Amino acid sequence: MITSLMEKKEGIKILNNDIKTFKYFIKAANLIDVSSKSGDLTWNNKKGGDRQITSRLDRFLVTETILLVAITVESDILPNGGLDH
């Protein structure tokens, strides 16, 4: 689920109540959203040109404790293998 309009290219540009609730949950739980080292957009509608829509739907959320005890925490977007589930 996107948490800001910066995580979406094209398509409908609205932050609905579900997105606002998800953002509140992340903040209330003191979670940190680990950025991907290979880009931010994790989903696309597999259409070309002006009809393509891309978004950041996948997240890697960790607690601050994990970052304090872990040597390195990284997130990576794997190449599209044909299936999106």
KASUL-V371537 format. One record per residue. RES is the residue in three letters. SS is DSSP state (H for helix, E for strand, - for the rest). PHI is phi in whole degrees, 0 to 359 (999 if undefined). OMEGA is omega in whole degrees, -180 to 180 (none if undefined). Layout:
BEGIN
res: {RES | RES}
ss: {SS | SS}
phi: {PHI | PHI}
omega: {OMEGA | OMEGA}
END
This chain:
BEGIN
res: {MET | ILE | THR | SER | LEU | MET | GLU | LYS | LYS | GLU | GLY | ILE | LYS | ILE | LEU | ASN | ASN | ASP | ILE | LYS | THR | PHE | LYS | TYR | PHE | ILE | LYS | ALA | ALA | ASN | LEU | ILE | ASP | VAL | SER | SER | LYS | SER | GLY | ASP | LEU | THR | TRP | ASN | ASN | LYS | LYS | GLY | GLY | ASP | ARG | GLN | ILE | THR | SER | ARG | LEU | ASP | ARG | PHE | LEU | VAL | THR | GLU | THR | ILE | LEU | LEU | VAL | ALA | ILE | THR | VAL | GLU | SER | ASP | ILE | LEU | PRO | ASN | GLY | GLY | LEU | ASP | HIS}
ss: {- | - | - | - | H | H | H | E | E | - | - | - | - | - | - | - | H | H | H | H | H | H | H | H | H | H | H | H | - | - | E | E | E | - | - | E | - | - | - | - | - | - | E | E | - | - | - | - | H | H | H | - | - | E | E | - | - | - | - | - | E | E | E | H | H | H | H | H | H | - | - | - | - | - | E | - | - | - | - | - | - | - | - | - | -}
phi: {999 | 289 | 241 | 205 | 290 | 291 | 265 | 216 | 244 | 72 | 72 | 292 | 250 | 227 | 262 | 274 | 296 | 297 | 294 | 297 | 294 | 297 | 300 | 296 | 300 | 301 | 291 | 295 | 273 | 55 | 269 | 246 | 269 | 287 | 288 | 281 | 280 | 242 | 123 | 253 | 271 | 251 | 219 | 216 | 275 | 60 | 247 | 259 | 62 | 292 | 269 | 284 | 237 | 231 | 211 | 260 | 254 | 267 | 225 | 236 | 260 | 226 | 272 | 299 | 302 | 301 | 292 | 286 | 261 | 274 | 288 | 217 | 239 | 228 | 235 | 221 | 267 | 280 | 299 | 296 | 259 | 104 | 255 | 242 | 235}
omega: {177 | 176 | 175 | 180 | 176 | -179 | -178 | 175 | -180 | -179 | -178 | -177 | -179 | 171 | -177 | -177 | 178 | 180 | 179 | 178 | 179 | 177 | 179 | 179 | -180 | -179 | -178 | -180 | -179 | 179 | 178 | -179 | -177 | 179 | 177 | 179 | -177 | 179 | -176 | -173 | -172 | -178 | 170 | -176 | 176 | 175 | -177 | 174 | -177 | -178 | -178 | 175 | 177 | -179 | 171 | -179 | -177 | -178 | 174 | -176 | 180 | 174 | 178 | 179 | 178 | -179 | -180 | -178 | -179 | 177 | 180 | 174 | -179 | 174 | -179 | 176 | -180 | 178 | 179 | 180 | 179 | 178 | 178 | 177 | none}
END
